[in-house]
Amino acid sequence: MVTVALSACSASGGPDRSDGADAGSSASSPAEVLLTSGIRYAAAPDGWRDPTLDLYLPAEVGAPPLAVVVPDPDGDPAVDEELARGIAARGVAAAVVRWGVEDPALVTLAGRPVADVVAQAAQVNAEVGCALAAAAAQTGGRVGTDGRPLLVVGHGTGADAAGMAALIPPDPFDGCFAPGPAPHVAAALLWNGDWLGSVAGDALGTDAASFLAAYSPWPSVGALVTTTYVEVGVNANRLEGRSVETGPGSEYLTTRDPTGELTSDLREVDAFADGAVDPVDVTRAFAVGLARGDVAHREREVHGEADPDTLGPRARALVVEGVAQLARP
């Protein structure tokens, strides 16, 4: 475990924009941030690296609110670090979850082995709950219960895992080092989630329906909501190539959606108009599912060549500003 001090600036975008347009960044005053890296929060399976947290603390805030960043295991760690520094520079503690993964190419979900993907997907929720409890303990242990809100930020696969932990009370996780259960999540900011599990491809076959129920909060929205606010976002610029040629009644959807409820949400946003469903369609439909479950939420989209990455500068600016606003008492 290593602790260092660093200087960080936050970028902030227009918080009230629904589409991220002109969300240019403006630097805030530099703030000292204390970084503690490599905090172990759970035991790993044999041969895997232990799951750890990197914690960014605003130096001048004694009892800050907390935002836990749940990244995509295949994402760029530098992006998560920049996001966490921006959050901490706004007076909010930021903990980045580092999954216990040796080689991202060997896994499909949050550090779980490919051979056990369906069964292990159910453990994602519990593992994130463990990480939330561990991060809360590192910042005083009472985040989420004493007026200091706990927020989660997820992108990619991490958006699905964060959404599960935010919307559904996590189960206990074997090997968790954190004392007590996961605290209440006040709000979730979820970007570029793969809400229909398209990354699993055809390998799951008829197991796709059980996989989706274990992996995405979508089928459970409205069943038991613990979060007061959810923001779903997508950067459409690099995701267009991940569209799936499908339509109502297709094998792709019927295996994932035997009840037809998710297909109905996709119809409502006209997702089938061009014969293909892409991540932007699914994000919009997930927002419909949140509305159906009476979950307060907002949907945001970022477009334009100036922000080519899935969690590029403009999207990160919106996330940082959203965290700063939601963390206010």
Secondary structure as UniProt FT lines:
FT   STRAND          2..8
FT   STRAND          11..12
FT   TURN            15..16
FT   TURN            21..22
FT   STRAND          26..27
FT   STRAND          31..40
FT   TURN            46..47
FT   STRAND          52..58
FT   TURN            59..60
FT   STRAND          66..70
FT   TURN            73..74
FT   HELIX           77..88
FT   TURN            89..91
FT   STRAND          93..98
FT   HELIX           104..106
FT   STRAND          107..109
FT   TURN            110..111
FT   STRAND          112..113
FT   HELIX           114..116
FT   HELIX           117..138
FT   TURN            139..140
FT   TURN            143..145
FT   STRAND          150..155
FT   HELIX           157..167
FT   TURN            174..175
FT   STRAND          187..191
FT   TURN            195..196
FT   HELIX           198..200
FT   TURN            201..204
FT   HELIX           205..207
FT   HELIX           208..215
FT   HELIX           218..220
FT   TURN            221..223
FT   STRAND          229..235
FT   HELIX           236..238
FT   HELIX           240..242
FT   STRAND          244..245
FT   TURN            248..249
FT   HELIX           251..256
FT   TURN            258..259
FT   HELIX           261..268
FT   TURN            269..274
FT   STRAND          276..277
FT   HELIX           279..292
FT   TURN            293..294
FT   STRAND          297..302
FT   TURN            305..306
FT   TURN            310..311
FT   HELIX           313..326
//
